[in-house]
Amino acid sequence: MKRTLKFAAIVYFVFVASHLWTQAGLKPAAATEVWVASWGASQQIPEPQNSLPAEYLYDATVRQIFHLSLGGPALRVHLSNAFGTEALHITSVHIARPVSPSSPAIDATSDRPLTFAGSADVTVPPGAEFASDPLEFAVMPLSDLVVTFYVESVQAGETGHPGSRATSYVVHGNFVSAANLAEPQHVDHWYQVSEIDVQAAPGAGAVVVLGDSITDGHGATTNGNDRWTDVLAQKLQGAPVTRNIGVSNQGIGGNHLLTDGLGPNALARFDRDVLGPAGVRWVIVFEGVNDLGGLARDGEVPPAEHAALANRVVAAYRQIISRAHAHGLHVFGATITPYVGSSYYHPGPLSEADRQAVNEWIRTPGHFDAVIDFDSVIRDPQHPDQLLPAYDCGDHLHPSPAGYKAMGNAVPLALFK
């Protein structure tokens, strides 16, 4: 009798599990399949000039385009309310393939609704994130995906990523399935979407890049997907042994290692932005220029303050390395690139000496698991404290698209074996 009851319980469990997966729109995945972040963006509170006015987010359809790195037969989309102070209710979310990376038009035949625990709508608690149910929807590597959602209103505290280098579209009314949007508002920012995962084969994984505006892509082409992380994704897809690796860009313009600037400091956002992405196995740390540049931005300070700051930057790196290793991740350090001539920071000899000292520590064996020497890639050999003119976007701080291409191509694929 006991065996009969036990067998019946097992059969019932299998039936319920199968039913729930069917409701979610996806058959149960094989045990060897994994979820990997194919796209990601750090979330923050948009500054006033980058936030959507309240009247935009009332009875609003928001359509956004995201450039994936890794492809797969199924996907899921993460909605973020990380900085919201009230629950975020989203009525419906759809995905589709775009007609163009710079247009709100979609291929209507590809439009699919997402569900959340089987429901078309979702309420995301304040400070939280929600991943959609898995959906069978094949995407190619390096392709674009449209995510469209409808909200009746967004409550206090927007969450987003201002440095999208991509155009999003907003209209009033519910048009999540519309083939096009009539006279939408154009905004070059992303809102409420933090990650897109794809289902991948065993052994697949993601590299997360923790960075500032140079990783975020300041100086890159709007809707051109030519950040250095995009170039890295292309390079990974070009080699058979690394085609199962996704890239998650966790760069924030103006970000600091030590203090809050635009977005939380790198140590404060480590858990969410580095440990959080699905399938993360590698971390590239490319932060520090804003800490070094900010010290003497408003006037020179004594040498002792420079030395103390350089030591604090190194201490932050040590923390990141320790925390990454504790979670089994490989962590690579990228050298800080030149910025002499920057009209924003106008660094003097002491600031340049700080950069050299920090880079020497990064290059020293026994600290990071490996080094990516961006400094040597894009500096001017004749003036090594400056960017090579061909790689300078014009502000002497951020690279141009050509500079980003050189950086992405300089990352050794051997790091990801």
N, C-alpha and C positions, 0 to 999 in steps of 0.2 A: 504493500500500500504506500509506504514512504517513497519507494523508488518511483512509483507511478506519479505521485504528487510532485516529486523533484523534476521528473521529465516534463510534466505539464508546465511547471514554472519556467523551465528553460525554453520550451516552445513559445510560451507567451512572451517572454523577454525578447526573443528573436523577432517575433511578429511586431511588437511595439517599436523596437529599434528600426526595423525595416520601414514601418509606416511613417515614422518621424523623418527618416531620410528622404522618403518619397515626397512627403509634404514639403521638404526643403528644396526639392527639385534636383536631387542628386542621389545616385545610388551609393551605397556604402563604399568608401575607398578601400583599396587593398592596404594591408597593414604596412607595406613598404612605401607607399606614396606619402609625400610630405608637402606642407604648405611653405611657400617661400615668398618673401616680399619682392614684388616686381617693380613697384613704385612706392615712394614714400616722401613725406615732407614734414619737417618739424612744425609743431603747432605753437602758436603764441597769441597774445592779445594784439590784434591789429591796431596800429597807431591811428589817431583820429583821421588823418588824411588817407589812410588805407582801409578803413572800415567802411562797410556798407551803411549808408544812412538808414535810419529806422523805417522810413517810408518805402525803401526798396524791399525790405524783408517783411512786408505785410502782404499776404496773399501773393506769394512770389514763387516763380519757377527759376531755379538757378541751374545753369548748364555749364559744365566744366570739362576740359579736355586734359588727359593725362598721358604722358609718354612712357610706355612700359619698357622694361629691360628684358626680362625673361618671359617666354611664352609658356602656354600650358592648355590643357583641355577643359579646365574649370577654374573659376575664380571666386573671390569674395572681396567685398569692399568694406573698409572701416570708416565709420562716421565718428567724429570727435566733438566732444563738448568739454574738452580739457580745461578751458578757462571760463566756461559758463558758470554763472552763479545760480541759475535755475535750470530745471529740466528742459531739454530741447525735444520738442515733438515734431517729427518729420512724417508727413502724411504718406508719401510714396517716393520711391527711389527707382530709377530705371537706368539701364546701361545700353549702349549702342556703339556702333562703329561710326566715326565721323566721316563726312565727305572731305573735309580738309582740316588741318590742324589750326587754321585761323578763320574758321567759320562755325556758326551755330547749327548748320545743317547736318543732319544725320542720315545714314542709310536706314530708312524706316523699317525695312524688312529685318534688320538685325536687332530692333528694339526689344528688350526683355525687362520685365519687372524683377526687382530683388525682393526677397522676403527676410524677415527677422523673426526667428522662432516660429516660422510659418505664417506670419502676419505681414501685410503690406506696409503697415506703419510701424514706427518705432519711437520710443521715448528714451532718450539718453540722459541719465542722471547727471547733475552738475559734477564736473571734474572727471567724467568717465568717457569711455569709448565703447562703441558697439560694432562688432563685425557682422556682416550679413550672413545668411545661410549660404552654403556653397551652391554655385549654379554652374551647370554644364554650359560653357560658353567658350569655345576655343579662341585663343588669342595668339598671334604670332609674336616672336621676339621683336623688339624695337618698333612695335606698332602703337597706335593711339587708341585710347578708349574714352568714350564720353560717359560721364555720370551726371544725371539730371535728377534733381530732387525738388519737391514742392513742400513749402511750409506756409502755414496760416500766419505765423509770426514767430520771430526769434526773440526770445526773452533777453534779459540783461546778460551781457558778457559774450561778445562774439569770440569765436575761435577760428583761426585761419592761418594762412601762410602768405604774407604780403609779397614776398619775392618770387612770384610764380614764373616770371618771364613767359607767361602764357595768358591768353585772353579768356575770360569767363563772361557769361551772358546772363542777364536778369530781365525777366518780364513779369508783369502782374497777371494772375490767373494760373490755372493748373494746365500746363502744356508739357508734361513730362514725356509724352509719346509723340509730340509734334515733330514732323519731318524738318521743320525750320521754325525759327522764332521771329516774329514780326517786330521790327524796330526795337531790339533789345538794348538795354544799357550795357556798355562794354566796360569791363574792369580788368586790369591786369593783376589780379590777385586770385588766390584760392580760398575757399571757405568750407569748414566743417568736414572735409574729407582728408584723412591722414595717411591711408595706406591702401594699396591694392595687392592682394596675394594671388598667386597662381598655384595650381596643383602641379607638382613636379615629381620626377623619378627619384628613386633612392640615390643618395649622395649629393643631391642638389643643396644649395645654400645661398645665403645672401651676404654681400659685403656692405656694411653700413659706413658712411662717411660722416664723421662729426666735424663740422666746420663752420666758417663764417661766410661773409659775402662772396669770397672767391670761390667757395664751394657752391653757394647758393646761385651763383652765375651772374653777378653784377658785371655788365659789359657784354653779356651774351646776347644773341639775337632773339627778340620776342617771337615766340611760336617757332623758333628755329631749332630748339633742342640741341644746342651746341655748347652746353656747359662741359667742363672737363669730365664730370661724372657720366654724361651722355656718351662722350668719346670712349671712356673706359668700358661702358656697356657694349658699345659696338666692337671694341677690341676683344672683349670676352666672348662675344657671339662669333667672332671670326676664327676662333680656334676650337677644334673639336673637344679638347679636354676641359674647356672652361665654359662651354655652352649651357651648362646647368647652373650658372651663377647669376643671381639677380643683384641689382645695385639699388640701394636705398639712400637717397641724398638727404642727409639731416643737417644741411647748412642753413644758418640764419644770418642774414645781413646785419652787421654791427655786433655780432655775438662776441662775448668775452669768455675766457676761461674762469676768471676770478670774480667778476661782478656782473650783476644784471645790467644789460644794455637794451638792445632790441631782442626781446626774448630772454628767458632765464639763462643764467650762466651755464657753461658746459657741464660742470659737476652736478648742478641741480637737475639738469634734464637728462642725465646719463641713463637712468633706469628706463624712462619712457622712450627715449630716442635711440638708444644703443641696444639695450637688452630687450626692448619691446618688439621690434620688427620680427616677423615670422622667419624662421630658418637662419637667423644670423649666425655666421661662423667666423667672420673676419671684421675688424674695425680699422679704419684709417682715421687717424687724428691729425687734423690740419687746422689748428687754432693757435692764436697767440698774438697775431699782429695788432689786434685792437687793444689788447692789454699793454703791449709795448708802446704803441703809438700814442695811447691816451695819457701816458704818464706826464709827458712834457708838452702836450698839445697847447696849453695855455701859457707856457713859459718854462724855461729850463729849471730843473731841480738839482739838488746836490748829488754827486756820484753815489753816495751811500744809498739814496732812494732808488737809483737805477739798479744797483747790485741787489737790493732787497726784492725788487720786483722780479728780476730774472730768477732769483731763488724761489720765489712763490710760484712762478710759471712752471718751473721744473718740478716743484712739489705737486702741482696739479696734474702734471703728466704722470708722475709716480702713482697718484691715486687712480687715475684712469687705467693705467696698466694693471695695477693690482686688482681692481674691480673686474676688468675684462678677463684676466686670467682666472679669477675665482669662478667665473661662469664658463670656463673652457674655451674662450675666444682667443684667436690670434690677433694681436694688436700691432699695427704698423704706424710709425711716426713720419709725418711729412714735414720737411724743413720749411721755415717761414721765408716767404719770398721778399725781395727787395722792395722798399717803398720810399727811398730818398727822392725828393722832388714832389712828393704828395703835398698838395695845397691844403688837404684836410688835416694831416698830422705834422707836416713840415719838420721831419725828424732831423736832429743834429747828430754830431759825432757820437755822443753818449748813447743815444737811442740805437744807432747803427751798431755800436759795440754790444749793446744788450742782445740784439738780434743774432750777432755772430756767436755770442756766448751760449745762447739758447740752442742755436743750430749745432754747435759743437757737442752739446750734451745729447741732442737727438741722434747725431751721427755716431756717438760712442757706443761700441758693442756692449751688450749686456743690459741695455735699457729697454727699448722697443724690440719686438721680435724681428723686425726688419725696418729699413729706412727707405722712404721714397723721397729722393732729393730734388724737389721742385725748384729749390733755390738755384741749383746748378743748371737746371733745364731752361729757365726763362730769364736769367740775369744777363746783363750786358757784359761780355768778357772784358771790354775796355773800361767799363765802369761797374764793377760788380755790386755796388750798393744801389744800382738802379735796374729797372726792367729793360730788357732789350726793346728798342723802339718798335720793332715789328710785332712784338708781343704785348704792347702797352695799349690799353683801350683809350688812353689820353689823359688819365688822371694820375698816372705814375704810381698807382696802388693796385688797380685791378687789371688783369690780363684782358686782351682782346680775344675774339673767337679764335684767331690763329694761335694765341698763347694758350688758350684752353685746349686746343687740339694737341699742341706739343706736350702739355701736361698729361692729358689722358693717355696718349700714346707712350709716355715714358714709364707708366706703371708696369712693372714686370709681371707677366702672367705666371711666372714660376712661384710667385708668392701664394697662389691659390691652389697649388697642387695638394 
